[in-house]
Each structure stands twice: as structure tokens, then as C-alpha cells.
Amino acid sequence: MSKVRVKDAATEAMNFGLQRWGTVLRVGWFPYLMVLVTMIMAYGFVLQPYFSEIAANPEGADVIINNALNTPPGIVAQVVVGIFNVILLACVMNVLYRFVATGEEPPAGLAFFRLGPAEWRMTLAFLAYYIVMIVAGFAVSAPFLLIDGVFGVDEGPVATVLAFGLLGAVCFILWVGVRLIIFTPATAVEERLVLLRAWRLSEGHFWGFLGALLLVMLIFLVGYLILVVTAGLIITVGGVITAVAGGAVGGLFIAACLLVAAPVAVSVLGGVGIALPAVLYRQLTE
């Protein structure tokens, strides 16, 4: 059985994000734009009848929007956007998983979009992962939620048992989710749905997977702090420029900096997150 090298996996994932963020951005920007346009169109259609109400009561806009999205048209719009998002995510992830795991370079060009058998298979893999997580969560938590709903226990020994039971359910869901982290990259590389094979490959590697995930979360935290500091510096410099050259120039400087910094930051951190499961899968199959 191949051994998971936690530090190596996290390091390689971080290096991929730092060194190949341009590839991530090149592959991902067009599908992301399509998702954004779909969201604007779908939610705009749902919210259009409420525009005048929002304009008349801007303080209550959040409540109005939330209520609108909970209507049947709003729910349909959210489902459509969610499915479209998964399909386009699969389009990007399939290419990048193969790149990390096998070294197969993504297609050349400034924009990428492809929906072939591989992308539809990856879409099914994502949906299968979500379904497994939902079923696992419901299966282990339903008895405790049922007891709580029937008896309404708020204190005492039974409440303690329920609390520990729900905690155990959360741990079980975490265990399943971490075990299956290599399912989607394995599907991309092996060109078939390999849920059971991914489960077998990950046997005995939960703690290694979890350790790698925690290291990457630490990387994300550091990256987030860097983003906060960078955004603060941009706003500060923009304020100085505004005081010297006027609000239009200062606003233009801030907008231009954020327009450059945001896609780069998302590509770096996204690259790290994409690379980790692919690296773990490769380690287990070497």
C-alpha cells in the first residue's frame, strides 16, 4: 500500500498554486464568467418584480431578496444556477486534475470551454459525491433528530446523549467526506466513475488526508491574511491618491488594483485546493 506523504502533498499543492496560477486563471476565467452571467440573468429575472420595492426600502433589501429567492421561481433559479455551476466546475476541474495527476497540459488558448464525455462524467462524479454526503449525513443524524423532535429534550442525560450522538454524526460525515476526497481526480484520470475504487484506495489514509487538508487550510488562512493586508494597503494608497489627484483618480486606482489582484488571488488559492486531492490520488497509485 502506498503511503500518503502529507508534507509533500501540501507542499506540492502550494507550489502548484503559486507557480501555475496563470494556467488555472486561463482555464477557469471563461466558465466562471458564464456562471456569473447565468446568476445575474436568473436572479435578475426573479428579482425584477421587486426592484421598485427594494428601491423604496433599501434598508430592508436583504429581507426582500431573501423572500423572493424562497418563492417557487426563486428556488427554480437557484437550482438551475447550482446545476450549471457544477457542470462548468466539472469542465475546469477535469482538465486541472489531469494536469496535476498526470502532467497532461490543458488545451492551449486564452479561453477554455469543453463539454464532452469526460466533462459530463466529472459532473456525475460531483453529483455522486454530494449525494453520498447527503445520504451519509441523513442516515446517521436522522435517529437523533427524530428523538429530539419527538421528545423535545433540552436538558438532562438524554440531551447529553443526543449532543454526543450528533457530534458522532458530524465526525462520521467528516470521515466519509475526507475518505472520498480523491474520488473526483481519480474519475478524471481513469476516465470512469470510480467511487468504490476511491474508497478502497483511501482505506487507512484518513488521518493522512485530514493532515494534508489541515495544512492546506493553514495555507488558505495565511493567504487570506495576505489578501486583507494587501486590500488595506490598496485602499490606503487609493486614499492618498484621492487626496492629491481627486476621487476619480483614486477610485480608478483602487478598482484597477482589485481587478488585477482578485483573479490572481483566487487562482492561487483555487490552484492549491484543486491540486491537493489530485496529488494525494497520485501518491496512492504510484
TAQUI-V249500 format. One record per residue. N is the residue number from 1. OMEGA is omega in radians with two decimals (none if undefined). Layout:
BEGIN
n=N omega=OMEGA
n=N omega=OMEGA
END
This chain:
BEGIN
n=1 omega=3.10
n=2 omega=-3.10
n=3 omega=3.09
n=4 omega=3.10
n=5 omega=-2.95
n=6 omega=-3.10
n=7 omega=3.14
n=8 omega=-3.12
n=9 omega=3.14
n=10 omega=3.14
n=11 omega=3.13
n=12 omega=3.11
n=13 omega=3.12
n=14 omega=3.13
n=15 omega=3.10
n=16 omega=3.14
n=17 omega=-3.10
n=18 omega=-3.03
n=19 omega=-3.05
n=20 omega=3.12
n=21 omega=3.11
n=22 omega=3.09
n=23 omega=3.11
n=24 omega=-3.14
n=25 omega=-3.12
n=26 omega=-3.12
n=27 omega=-2.95
n=28 omega=-2.96
n=29 omega=-3.09
n=30 omega=3.05
n=31 omega=3.11
n=32 omega=3.12
n=33 omega=3.11
n=34 omega=3.08
n=35 omega=-3.12
n=36 omega=3.13
n=37 omega=3.12
n=38 omega=3.11
n=39 omega=-3.12
n=40 omega=-3.12
n=41 omega=-3.08
n=42 omega=-3.12
n=43 omega=3.07
n=44 omega=3.10
n=45 omega=-3.13
n=46 omega=-3.03
n=47 omega=-3.06
n=48 omega=3.12
n=49 omega=-3.07
n=50 omega=-3.07
n=51 omega=-3.12
n=52 omega=3.11
n=53 omega=3.11
n=54 omega=-3.14
n=55 omega=-3.14
n=56 omega=-3.11
n=57 omega=-3.08
n=58 omega=3.13
n=59 omega=-3.13
n=60 omega=-3.08
n=61 omega=-3.11
n=62 omega=-3.13
n=63 omega=-3.13
n=64 omega=-3.14
n=65 omega=3.13
n=66 omega=3.12
n=67 omega=-3.14
n=68 omega=-3.12
n=69 omega=3.10
n=70 omega=3.02
n=71 omega=3.12
n=72 omega=3.09
n=73 omega=3.13
n=74 omega=3.12
n=75 omega=3.10
n=76 omega=3.13
n=77 omega=3.14
n=78 omega=3.12
n=79 omega=-3.14
n=80 omega=3.13
n=81 omega=3.14
n=82 omega=3.13
n=83 omega=3.12
n=84 omega=3.11
n=85 omega=3.13
n=86 omega=-3.13
n=87 omega=-3.12
n=88 omega=3.04
n=89 omega=3.11
n=90 omega=3.11
n=91 omega=-3.12
n=92 omega=-3.02
n=93 omega=-3.13
n=94 omega=-3.13
n=95 omega=-3.07
n=96 omega=3.05
n=97 omega=3.13
n=98 omega=3.11
n=99 omega=-3.10
n=100 omega=-3.00
n=101 omega=-3.04
n=102 omega=-3.08
n=103 omega=3.13
n=104 omega=-3.08
n=105 omega=3.05
n=106 omega=3.10
n=107 omega=-3.14
n=108 omega=3.11
n=109 omega=-3.11
n=110 omega=3.14
n=111 omega=-3.11
n=112 omega=2.99
n=113 omega=3.13
n=114 omega=3.08
n=115 omega=3.09
n=116 omega=3.14
n=117 omega=-3.12
n=118 omega=-3.12
n=119 omega=3.09
n=120 omega=3.08
n=121 omega=3.11
n=122 omega=3.06
n=123 omega=3.10
n=124 omega=3.13
n=125 omega=3.10
n=126 omega=3.14
n=127 omega=3.11
n=128 omega=3.11
n=129 omega=-3.14
n=130 omega=-3.12
n=131 omega=3.11
n=132 omega=-3.13
n=133 omega=3.13
n=134 omega=-3.14
n=135 omega=3.13
n=136 omega=-3.14
n=137 omega=-3.14
n=138 omega=-3.07
n=139 omega=-3.06
n=140 omega=-3.09
n=141 omega=-3.07
n=142 omega=-3.13
n=143 omega=-3.12
n=144 omega=3.09
n=145 omega=3.11
n=146 omega=3.11
n=147 omega=-3.13
n=148 omega=-3.13
n=149 omega=-3.10
n=150 omega=-3.03
n=151 omega=3.12
n=152 omega=-3.08
n=153 omega=-3.14
n=154 omega=-3.11
n=155 omega=3.13
n=156 omega=-3.09
n=157 omega=-3.12
n=158 omega=3.12
n=159 omega=3.11
n=160 omega=3.10
n=161 omega=3.12
n=162 omega=-3.13
n=163 omega=3.12
n=164 omega=3.11
n=165 omega=3.11
n=166 omega=3.06
n=167 omega=3.08
n=168 omega=3.10
n=169 omega=3.11
n=170 omega=3.12
n=171 omega=3.13
n=172 omega=3.12
n=173 omega=3.09
n=174 omega=-3.14
n=175 omega=3.13
n=176 omega=-3.11
n=177 omega=3.13
n=178 omega=3.12
n=179 omega=-3.07
n=180 omega=-3.10
n=181 omega=-3.12
n=182 omega=-3.07
n=183 omega=-3.08
n=184 omega=3.07
n=185 omega=3.09
n=186 omega=3.09
n=187 omega=3.14
n=188 omega=-3.06
n=189 omega=-3.04
n=190 omega=3.04
n=191 omega=3.03
n=192 omega=3.11
n=193 omega=-3.00
n=194 omega=-3.11
n=195 omega=-3.10
n=196 omega=3.11
n=197 omega=3.10
n=198 omega=3.12
n=199 omega=3.13
n=200 omega=3.13
n=201 omega=-3.07
n=202 omega=-3.12
n=203 omega=3.14
n=204 omega=-3.08
n=205 omega=-3.10
n=206 omega=-3.06
n=207 omega=3.06
n=208 omega=3.09
n=209 omega=-3.11
n=210 omega=3.11
n=211 omega=3.11
n=212 omega=3.11
n=213 omega=3.13
n=214 omega=3.08
n=215 omega=3.12
n=216 omega=3.07
n=217 omega=3.07
n=218 omega=3.08
n=219 omega=3.10
n=220 omega=3.14
n=221 omega=3.10
n=222 omega=3.12
n=223 omega=3.11
n=224 omega=3.12
n=225 omega=3.09
n=226 omega=3.11
n=227 omega=-3.14
n=228 omega=3.13
n=229 omega=-3.14
n=230 omega=3.12
n=231 omega=3.10
n=232 omega=3.12
n=233 omega=3.12
n=234 omega=-3.14
n=235 omega=3.13
n=236 omega=3.11
n=237 omega=3.09
n=238 omega=3.08
n=239 omega=3.10
n=240 omega=3.13
n=241 omega=3.10
n=242 omega=-3.14
n=243 omega=-3.08
n=244 omega=-2.97
n=245 omega=3.13
n=246 omega=-3.06
n=247 omega=-3.12
n=248 omega=-3.13
n=249 omega=3.13
n=250 omega=3.10
n=251 omega=3.11
n=252 omega=3.11
n=253 omega=-3.13
n=254 omega=-3.13
n=255 omega=-3.13
n=256 omega=3.14
n=257 omega=-3.13
n=258 omega=3.12
n=259 omega=3.10
n=260 omega=-3.01
n=261 omega=-3.05
n=262 omega=3.12
n=263 omega=3.12
n=264 omega=-3.12
n=265 omega=3.13
n=266 omega=-3.14
n=267 omega=3.11
n=268 omega=-3.10
n=269 omega=3.08
n=270 omega=3.10
n=271 omega=3.10
n=272 omega=-3.13
n=273 omega=3.13
n=274 omega=-3.02
n=275 omega=-3.00
n=276 omega=-3.13
n=277 omega=3.11
n=278 omega=3.10
n=279 omega=3.12
n=280 omega=3.11
n=281 omega=-3.12
n=282 omega=3.11
n=283 omega=-3.10
n=284 omega=-3.11
n=285 omega=3.12
n=286 omega=none
END
